Amino acid sequence: MTNPLAALGNYLQIDRSIALRAFLLALSAWLAFAIAAGLHVQNAYWAAMPVWVVAQASRGLLLERAFFRIIGTLLGAAGGFAILHIPGGPYLQLALLGLFIALSAGLTHVLPGVQGYAALLSGMTAAIIVIPSMLEPAGSLSLAMARLECTLIGVVVVTVVTGLLTPRAPHQALYDRLRCLSGDALRLAAQILENGTAGSAAEERRIIVQISEIEASAPLTLAGSFEGYRRLHDVNALVVGLLAIMSAALALRQRQMAGNEIAEHLRNVASRLKARDSSRQGVFPAPLETPGLERLSSALASLLEANDALLQPSSQRHGERRRERLAPHREWLLARRTGLLAGLATFAAAALGMASGSPAAMLGAMGVCIFAMVLGSMPLPQVIAPKMLAGALVGALFAVFYRFCIQPSTTTTPDLLLSMAPFLLLAGFARASPRTAIPSVDAIMCFLLASQAGTHAVASTAIILGDAATLFASALLVAGSFILLPRRAERQAEEAVGIIRRDLQRMIESPSSDDHAWHARAPRQILRLALHLGRARTLAERWPDGMLAVLNLGYGIEQLHSMGEAAAPALALLKGMADDPLLIAGRLCELATATSDTTLRALLLEVADNLEQSAGLLGFSARESAAKA
């Protein structure tokens, strides 16, 4: 007969290491709660909250999240306390809180890597301080201090208890994956040189998607150390080099300067990369150093330089090297939408709660703020929203059970600590299990908020049910909104294309001072576009043509600027390229035919070719693509 516990363990994918992690999480939460309760800190259950989100799979990420949680809590406490001391009445203060929440929520899509976590915690902390204080203004200072004390207790305890047994991040695995991908990109470049883009679309799509995924995950993998951030610069340089090599190979093919000797050289370099051979020899030999190869040679040199830096131990790194720059990933449009949603939702919920005078309604307003900020910070919140909703329901039900059946008998601190132990142990296993890790966070947070563990037992059934119901209702409202009105990856892809068009337009209209910024922004937008298309399941196979060609288009515009007045008619034509790329490409070819300057003629034909190849990207519309499917 099958052991039920063993069957449950198999279903939850719990092995010895996961069981140890579950026990450490539960122990951390219990110790943090015990310390706060022993010190008689107000709302001692807050001390257990950081445990479930600070604990991470790698030590560096754990340490960095702990640091930014403290920073975010300090900023949020300062902001919340300042808002409460601004004269003008409670509704003005709630409006200012909404602005603070909007700024914090928006920054989660602007600040890089784990830094956005500080913004998230800043907004949440301000809400936790301001909203309850609306009904009890005299307790605002003690509430702020209790929040800070509980956060410090929870962060320190979880860092100490789980830190030593948390493994280091797999830095080398990241470098190895990048090196292998570099070899694939060089082989693709060799194929383009020999055969053009025919038959290479699927491989190009795979490589660019993987580059975007690696670049997006690198800040989290390398978090927690100064050395990791230094190496992040090399990762970015390598990423830029990969895109530059593939686009430069396409440009050479267009100029009909491709040759088997160059392609064979790229394949040899690719083989050395896959074999972890750190010998350089990346710049082309002297017989191949012709004017059309400088860009490819420079990109290859930059890539190998970055690869060598990633292979070297930190003790062998000698000074700083020239690095290609990659613009930061900042989703400004998404930041504005997220900030507007979270700020308005917080203000509306808190204002209604204030008007009702109900503590349960104010608890629901805090829930609206927290759920809106957490889901709003995610790229596709509709994927997580159902799990969050399930977790909130489970947490609320457990809280009702605790307050009805257990809390009335917890008359002493030891009784309180014993009463919480089984719930925290269960939460530890739920958080550690791969199957329940995501909804368990919301379950334990809702349980702690709705259970009011450590406070006086409440005899009123209406209050107990009201607290749990309003907290779940806030989750239902926010999560349901994201489910019914999902964030579209297709729309985000369109926005990335729009930024590419805008940057090209700026290059055409402005002096060449913007050209250097283009070299940093264009690869970023290509990576951003690839990341969004990878998330859009309906568009993954309808990849817009011209991702590499659009990089070459930027180089062509830069060269046109360098030719002065002779290129002015071409630049004037290019101002209308977004409306009809194919038409403008044809007119550029006519200009090329009419000019006697052979250098300008070759450049115009090259720009026209790149514009024609980029037409699919420049005119990309997710809605039209989906309609055709």
GUGU-468826 format. One line per field, with one value per residue (C-alpha): residue number from 0; residue in one letter; x, y, z. Coordinates in steps of 0.25 Angstrom, whole numbers, padded with zeros to 4 digits, m for minus. Layout:
! GUGU-468826
k NUM/...
r a/...
u X/...
v Y/...
w Z/...
! end
This chain:
! GUGU-468826
k 0/1/2/3/4/5/6/7/8/9/10/11/12/13/14/15/16/17/18/19/20/21/22/23/24/25/26/27/28/29/30/31/32/33/34/35/36/37/38/39/40/41/42/43/44/45/46/47/48/49/50/51/52/53/54/55/56/57/58/59/60/61/62/63/64/65/66/67/68/69/70/71/72/73/74/75/76/77/78/79/80/81/82/83/84/85/86/87/88/89/90/91/92/93/94/95/96/97/98/99/100/101/102/103/104/105/106/107/108/109/110/111/112/113/114/115/116/117/118/119/120/121/122/123/124/125/126/127/128/129/130/131/132/133/134/135/136/137/138/139/140/141/142/143/144/145/146/147/148/149/150/151/152/153/154/155/156/157/158/159/160/161/162/163/164/165/166/167/168/169/170/171/172/173/174/175/176/177/178/179/180/181/182/183/184/185/186/187/188/189/190/191/192/193/194/195/196/197/198/199/200/201/202/203/204/205/206/207/208/209/210/211/212/213/214/215/216/217/218/219/220/221/222/223/224/225/226/227/228/229/230/231/232/233/234/235/236/237/238/239/240/241/242/243/244/245/246/247/248/249/250/251/252/253/254/255/256/257/258/259/260/261/262/263/264/265/266/267/268/269/270/271/272/273/274/275/276/277/278/279/280/281/282/283/284/285/286/287/288/289/290/291/292/293/294/295/296/297/298/299/300/301/302/303/304/305/306/307/308/309/310/311/312/313/314/315/316/317/318/319/320/321/322/323/324/325/326/327/328/329/330/331/332/333/334/335/336/337/338/339/340/341/342/343/344/345/346/347/348/349/350/351/352/353/354/355/356/357/358/359/360/361/362/363/364/365/366/367/368/369/370/371/372/373/374/375/376/377/378/379/380/381/382/383/384/385/386/387/388/389/390/391/392/393/394/395/396/397/398/399/400/401/402/403/404/405/406/407/408/409/410/411/412/413/414/415/416/417/418/419/420/421/422/423/424/425/426/427/428/429/430/431/432/433/434/435/436/437/438/439/440/441/442/443/444/445/446/447/448/449/450/451/452/453/454/455/456/457/458/459/460/461/462/463/464/465/466/467/468/469/470/471/472/473/474/475/476/477/478/479/480/481/482/483/484/485/486/487/488/489/490/491/492/493/494/495/496/497/498/499/500/501/502/503/504/505/506/507/508/509/510/511/512/513/514/515/516/517/518/519/520/521/522/523/524/525/526/527/528/529/530/531/532/533/534/535/536/537/538/539/540/541/542/543/544/545/546/547/548/549/550/551/552/553/554/555/556/557/558/559/560/561/562/563/564/565/566/567/568/569/570/571/572/573/574/575/576/577/578/579/580/581/582/583/584/585/586/587/588/589/590/591/592/593/594/595/596/597/598/599/600/601/602/603/604/605/606/607/608/609/610/611/612/613/614/615/616/617/618/619/620/621/622/623/624/625/626/627/628
r m/t/n/p/l/a/a/l/g/n/y/l/q/i/d/r/s/i/a/l/r/a/f/l/l/a/l/s/a/w/l/a/f/a/i/a/a/g/l/h/v/q/n/a/y/w/a/a/m/p/v/w/v/v/a/q/a/s/r/g/l/l/l/e/r/a/f/f/r/i/i/g/t/l/l/g/a/a/g/g/f/a/i/l/h/i/p/g/g/p/y/l/q/l/a/l/l/g/l/f/i/a/l/s/a/g/l/t/h/v/l/p/g/v/q/g/y/a/a/l/l/s/g/m/t/a/a/i/i/v/i/p/s/m/l/e/p/a/g/s/l/s/l/a/m/a/r/l/e/c/t/l/i/g/v/v/v/v/t/v/v/t/g/l/l/t/p/r/a/p/h/q/a/l/y/d/r/l/r/c/l/s/g/d/a/l/r/l/a/a/q/i/l/e/n/g/t/a/g/s/a/a/e/e/r/r/i/i/v/q/i/s/e/i/e/a/s/a/p/l/t/l/a/g/s/f/e/g/y/r/r/l/h/d/v/n/a/l/v/v/g/l/l/a/i/m/s/a/a/l/a/l/r/q/r/q/m/a/g/n/e/i/a/e/h/l/r/n/v/a/s/r/l/k/a/r/d/s/s/r/q/g/v/f/p/a/p/l/e/t/p/g/l/e/r/l/s/s/a/l/a/s/l/l/e/a/n/d/a/l/l/q/p/s/s/q/r/h/g/e/r/r/r/e/r/l/a/p/h/r/e/w/l/l/a/r/r/t/g/l/l/a/g/l/a/t/f/a/a/a/a/l/g/m/a/s/g/s/p/a/a/m/l/g/a/m/g/v/c/i/f/a/m/v/l/g/s/m/p/l/p/q/v/i/a/p/k/m/l/a/g/a/l/v/g/a/l/f/a/v/f/y/r/f/c/i/q/p/s/t/t/t/t/p/d/l/l/l/s/m/a/p/f/l/l/l/a/g/f/a/r/a/s/p/r/t/a/i/p/s/v/d/a/i/m/c/f/l/l/a/s/q/a/g/t/h/a/v/a/s/t/a/i/i/l/g/d/a/a/t/l/f/a/s/a/l/l/v/a/g/s/f/i/l/l/p/r/r/a/e/r/q/a/e/e/a/v/g/i/i/r/r/d/l/q/r/m/i/e/s/p/s/s/d/d/h/a/w/h/a/r/a/p/r/q/i/l/r/l/a/l/h/l/g/r/a/r/t/l/a/e/r/w/p/d/g/m/l/a/v/l/n/l/g/y/g/i/e/q/l/h/s/m/g/e/a/a/a/p/a/l/a/l/l/k/g/m/a/d/d/p/l/l/i/a/g/r/l/c/e/l/a/t/a/t/s/d/t/t/l/r/a/l/l/l/e/v/a/d/n/l/e/q/s/a/g/l/l/g/f/s/a/r/e/s/a/a/k/a
u 0000/0005/0010/0001/0012/0022/0012/0010/0025/0026/0015/0021/0035/0041/0054/0065/0070/0056/0052/0064/0061/0047/0051/0061/0050/0040/0051/0055/0041/0038/0051/0048/0034/0039/0049/0039/0028/0038/0042/0027/0029/0015/0010/0021/0016/0022/0036/0032/0028/0042/0047/0038/0043/0057/0061/0066/0072/0086/0094/0097/0083/0079/0089/0085/0070/0072/0080/0070/0058/0065/0067/0053/0047/0055/0051/0036/0036/0042/0032/0020/0024/0026/0012/0005/0012/0007/m0005/m0017/m0026/m0026/m0031/m0019/m0010/m0016/m0014/0000/0001/m0005/0006/0017/0012/0011/0026/0030/0022/0027/0042/0040/0041/0052/0062/0071/0072/0069/0069/0054/0052/0055/0045/0034/0037/0037/0023/0018/0024/0018/0004/0006/0009/0000/m0013/m0015/m0011/m0023/m0032/m0022/m0013/m0006/0000/0007/0021/0020/0015/0027/0037/0030/0031/0045/0049/0041/0048/0062/0059/0053/0064/0075/0070/0067/0081/0088/0080/0079/0091/0102/0094/0090/0099/0106/0100/0104/0113/0122/0109/0105/0119/0119/0105/0109/0122/0114/0104/0116/0121/0107/0106/0120/0115/0103/0111/0120/0107/0102/0115/0115/0100/0093/0081/0074/0070/0076/0064/0060/0075/0075/0062/0067/0081/0075/0064/0074/0083/0072/0068/0083/0084/0071/0075/0090/0088/0080/0091/0102/0095/0101/0116/0124/0132/0119/0115/0129/0127/0113/0120/0127/0114/0108/0120/0119/0104/0107/0118/0109/0099/0110/0117/0104/0100/0114/0114/0100/0106/0118/0109/0101/0114/0118/0131/0128/0138/0141/0153/0146/0135/0145/0153/0140/0137/0151/0149/0135/0142/0152/0141/0134/0147/0149/0162/0166/0176/0172/0176/0162/0166/0167/0180/0187/0183/0168/0169/0162/0153/0140/0145/0148/0134/0134/0148/0146/0133/0140/0152/0142/0135/0147/0153/0140/0140/0155/0151/0140/0150/0160/0160/0157/0172/0177/0169/0178/0171/0159/0157/0150/0135/0124/0112/0098/0087/0079/0066/0056/0041/0037/0023/0020/0025/0015/0004/0008/0010/m0004/m0011/m0005/m0006/m0020/m0024/m0018/m0024/m0038/m0038/m0032/m0042/m0053/m0048/m0046/m0060/m0066/m0057/m0056/m0042/m0046/m0047/m0034/m0028/m0034/m0028/m0014/m0017/m0021/m0008/0001/m0005/m0005/0009/0014/0006/0009/0024/0023/0025/0012/0004/m0008/0001/0003/m0010/m0018/m0007/m0007/m0023/m0022/m0011/m0019/m0031/m0024/m0017/m0030/m0037/m0025/m0026/m0040/m0037/m0026/m0034/m0046/m0040/m0026/m0024/m0033/m0025/m0011/m0011/0004/0016/0020/0006/0006/0020/0015/0002/0009/0020/0011/0006/0020/0025/0014/0017/0032/0029/0019/0030/0041/0033/0034/0019/0014/0025/0018/0004/0010/0016/0003/m0004/0006/0006/m0010/m0010/0000/m0008/m0022/m0018/m0013/m0004/0001/m0011/m0022/m0033/m0045/m0059/m0067/m0069/m0072/m0059/m0051/m0059/m0059/m0044/m0041/m0052/m0047/m0033/m0037/m0047/m0035/m0027/m0039/m0041/m0027/m0024/m0037/m0034/m0021/m0027/m0039/m0030/m0017/m0004/0000/0014/0010/0007/0020/0027/0020/0025/0040/0038/0033/0045/0054/0047/0048/0063/0065/0057/0065/0078/0073/0068/0080/0095/0104/0105/0093/0100/0108/0095/0089/0100/0096/0081/0079/0084/0076/0063/0066/0068/0055/0047/0052/0049/0034/0033/0038/0027/0016/0012/0004/0015/0027/0027/0023/0037/0038/0049/0060/0066/0080/0077/0072/0085/0092/0082/0087/0101/0097/0090/0103/0111/0102/0103/0118/0117/0112/0103/0104/0096/0085/0075/0076/0074/0062/0056/0059/0050/0038/0043/0034/0022/0026/0040/0039/0036/0047/0057/0053/0055/0069/0072/0068/0077/0089/0087/0087/0100/0114/0120/0124/0125/0112/0105/0110/0105/0092/0090/0094/0084/0073/0076/0076/0063/0056/0061/0056/0042/0036/0041/0039/0025/0022/0008/0005/m0010/m0009/0000/m0009/m0021/m0014/m0011
v 0000/0014/0023/0035/0044/0038/0040/0055/0057/0052/0060/0073/0069/0069/0063/0064/0077/0083/0078/0084/0097/0097/0094/0106/0115/0111/0113/0127/0131/0126/0131/0145/0145/0140/0151/0162/0156/0155/0169/0173/0180/0184/0175/0165/0156/0166/0161/0147/0154/0157/0142/0137/0147/0150/0135/0132/0120/0127/0134/0146/0149/0146/0157/0167/0166/0167/0180/0186/0182/0189/0201/0201/0200/0212/0220/0216/0218/0232/0235/0230/0238/0251/0249/0248/0261/0269/0278/0278/0266/0251/0251/0260/0251/0239/0246/0248/0234/0230/0239/0232/0218/0222/0226/0214/0205/0211/0210/0195/0196/0206/0202/0191/0177/0175/0190/0190/0182/0194/0203/0192/0191/0206/0207/0196/0201/0215/0209/0200/0212/0223/0215/0209/0223/0229/0224/0225/0237/0237/0223/0227/0228/0215/0208/0213/0209/0195/0193/0196/0187/0176/0177/0178/0166/0157/0161/0158/0145/0139/0144/0137/0124/0122/0129/0119/0107/0115/0112/0122/0126/0118/0129/0119/0113/0126/0129/0115/0117/0131/0125/0114/0123/0132/0120/0118/0133/0132/0120/0127/0139/0130/0124/0138/0141/0129/0127/0140/0140/0128/0117/0124/0131/0120/0120/0135/0135/0125/0132/0146/0140/0133/0145/0153/0143/0142/0157/0158/0148/0152/0163/0153/0142/0152/0159/0161/0164/0175/0165/0160/0175/0177/0164/0169/0179/0168/0161/0173/0175/0161/0162/0175/0168/0156/0165/0174/0162/0156/0169/0172/0159/0163/0176/0169/0160/0171/0178/0165/0165/0151/0140/0126/0130/0140/0129/0119/0128/0131/0116/0114/0124/0118/0104/0111/0117/0104/0098/0109/0113/0126/0129/0142/0143/0149/0160/0156/0153/0164/0159/0160/0174/0182/0194/0186/0177/0187/0187/0171/0171/0181/0174/0161/0167/0173/0159/0151/0162/0161/0145/0145/0154/0144/0133/0139/0138/0152/0152/0152/0163/0175/0189/0193/0190/0197/0192/0193/0200/0194/0204/0200/0192/0203/0201/0215/0213/0201/0209/0220/0210/0202/0215/0221/0208/0205/0220/0221/0208/0211/0225/0220/0208/0216/0227/0218/0211/0225/0229/0216/0217/0202/0196/0184/0193/0199/0185/0183/0196/0191/0178/0186/0194/0182/0173/0184/0187/0173/0169/0182/0180/0167/0166/0158/0158/0151/0138/0140/0146/0133/0127/0139/0138/0124/0127/0139/0130/0119/0129/0135/0122/0118/0131/0130/0116/0121/0133/0124/0112/0115/0130/0130/0120/0128/0135/0135/0138/0123/0119/0129/0123/0109/0112/0118/0107/0097/0108/0113/0099/0096/0110/0106/0093/0100/0111/0101/0092/0095/0092/0102/0112/0124/0123/0120/0134/0140/0130/0132/0147/0147/0138/0147/0159/0153/0145/0157/0147/0153/0163/0161/0151/0156/0150/0156/0147/0159/0165/0152/0148/0163/0164/0151/0154/0169/0164/0153/0163/0172/0161/0157/0171/0173/0159/0159/0172/0167/0154/0161/0172/0164/0172/0168/0164/0167/0182/0183/0177/0188/0199/0193/0195/0209/0213/0207/0216/0228/0226/0224/0237/0245/0240/0245/0258/0262/0263/0251/0254/0244/0233/0228/0227/0219/0208/0206/0207/0199/0186/0188/0190/0178/0170/0176/0173/0158/0157/0161/0153/0141/0143/0145/0131/0135/0143/0134/0128/0141/0148/0161/0161/0171/0171/0170/0179/0190/0191/0192/0203/0211/0210/0214/0227/0230/0229/0238/0249/0248/0251/0265/0272/0261/0252/0262/0258/0243/0248/0256/0244/0235/0244/0237/0223/0218/0221/0213/0206/0199/0212/0220/0208/0209/0224/0223/0213/0224/0234/0224/0222/0237/0241/0240/0238/0224/0224/0230/0221/0209/0214/0218/0204/0198/0207/0204/0189/0190/0198/0188/0176/0184/0187/0175/0181/0196/0193/0182/0182/0171/0173/0172/0160/0153/0156/0149/0137
w 0000/m0004/0008/0007/0012/0002/m0009/m0005/m0005/m0019/m0024/m0018/m0023/m0009/m0007/0004/0000/m0002/0011/0018/0011/0016/0030/0029/0024/0035/0045/0040/0040/0054/0060/0054/0059/0073/0074/0070/0080/0091/0089/0089/0076/0070/0060/0062/0050/0041/0045/0038/0025/0019/0021/0009/m0001/0003/0003/m0011/m0019/m0019/m0008/m0016/m0019/m0005/0000/m0010/m0008/0007/0005/m0004/0005/0016/0007/0002/0016/0021/0009/0010/0025/0023/0012/0019/0032/0024/0017/0030/0035/0023/0027/0019/0024/0021/0007/0003/0010/0003/m0010/m0007/m0003/m0017/m0024/m0015/m0019/m0034/m0034/m0026/m0035/m0048/m0043/m0043/m0058/m0059/m0048/m0053/m0047/m0032/m0030/m0034/m0022/m0013/m0020/m0018/m0003/m0002/m0007/0001/0014/0012/0010/0022/0030/0024/0022/0036/0042/0035/0046/0057/0054/0068/0066/0053/0059/0066/0054/0046/0056/0058/0043/0042/0054/0048/0035/0041/0050/0038/0028/0038/0043/0029/0024/0036/0036/0021/0016/0019/0013/0001/m0011/m0019/m0032/m0045/m0051/m0059/m0065/m0070/m0076/m0082/m0088/m0094/m0100/m0107/m0112/m0117/m0125/m0131/m0135/m0142/m0149/m0154/m0158/m0166/m0173/m0176/m0182/m0191/m0194/m0190/m0181/m0188/m0179/m0167/m0161/m0151/m0146/m0145/m0137/m0127/m0125/m0123/m0113/m0105/m0105/m0100/m0089/m0084/m0084/m0076/m0066/m0064/m0054/m0045/m0046/m0044/m0032/m0019/m0022/m0027/m0036/m0042/m0046/m0052/m0060/m0064/m0073/m0080/m0082/m0088/m0097/m0102/m0105/m0113/m0120/m0124/m0130/m0137/m0143/m0149/m0155/m0160/m0167/m0174/m0178/m0184/m0192/m0197/m0202/m0209/m0201/m0195/m0196/m0192/m0185/m0176/m0173/m0170/m0160/m0153/m0152/m0146/m0135/m0132/m0130/m0121/m0113/m0111/m0107/m0096/m0104/m0099/m0109/m0116/m0131/m0133/m0142/m0157/m0162/m0170/m0184/m0180/m0174/m0185/m0183/m0183/m0171/m0161/m0154/m0154/m0149/m0138/m0134/m0133/m0125/m0115/m0114/m0111/m0102/m0093/m0094/m0089/m0078/m0074/m0074/m0066/m0050/m0044/m0039/m0053/m0058/m0062/m0062/m0070/m0084/m0095/m0095/m0104/m0097/m0096/m0092/m0079/m0080/m0076/m0079/m0079/m0085/m0076/m0064/m0066/m0068/m0055/m0047/m0051/m0048/m0035/m0030/m0034/m0028/m0015/m0014/m0018/m0008/0003/0001/0002/0014/0021/0017/0023/0036/0036/0040/0031/0019/0022/0022/0009/0004/0008/0000/m0012/m0012/m0009/m0020/m0030/m0028/m0028/m0040/m0047/m0046/m0054/m0069/m0071/m0058/m0064/m0063/m0048/m0044/m0043/m0034/m0026/m0025/m0021/m0010/m0005/m0003/0004/0013/0017/0020/0029/0036/0039/0045/0053/0059/0062/0067/0072/0075/0087/0095/0092/0105/0107/0098/0098/0095/0083/0078/0079/0072/0060/0058/0050/0041/0038/0036/0026/0019/0018/0011/0002/m0002/m0004/m0013/m0028/m0030/m0019/m0018/m0025/m0019/m0005/m0004/m0005/0004/0016/0014/0014/0026/0034/0031/0033/0045/0053/0061/0074/0075/0085/0081/0075/0079/0068/0057/0048/0050/0047/0035/0030/0031/0023/0013/0010/0008/m0001/m0008/m0011/m0017/m0025/m0030/m0034/m0040/m0047/m0054/m0059/m0063/m0071/m0076/m0078/m0082/m0096/m0100/m0114/m0110/m0103/m0116/m0124/m0114/m0116/m0131/m0129/m0121/m0132/m0142/m0133/m0131/m0146/m0149/m0138/m0145/m0159/m0154/m0144/m0145/m0144/m0129/m0127/m0134/m0122/m0114/m0125/m0124/m0110/m0111/m0124/m0118/m0106/m0114/m0122/m0109/m0103/m0116/m0116/m0101/m0103/m0116/m0108/m0098/m0108/m0112/m0124/m0130/m0127/m0141/m0148/m0146/m0153/m0163/m0162/m0148/m0153/m0165/m0156/m0149/m0162/m0166/m0154/m0158/m0172/m0167/m0159/m0171/m0179/m0169/m0171/m0186/m0184/m0194/m0204/m0196/m0192/m0202/m0197/m0183/m0187/m0193/m0181/m0172/m0178/m0177/m0166/m0175/m0187/m0186/m0199/m0207/m0200/m0203/m0218/m0218/m0212/m0223/m0233/m0226/m0226/m0241/m0243/m0235/m0241/m0227/m0227/m0212/m0210/m0220/m0213/m0199/m0205/m0210/m0197/m0189/m0199/m0198/m0182/m0183/m0191/m0182/m0170/m0176/m0168/m0155/m0157/m0161/m0151/m0145/m0135/m0137/m0153/m0151/m0142/m0151/m0163/m0155
! end
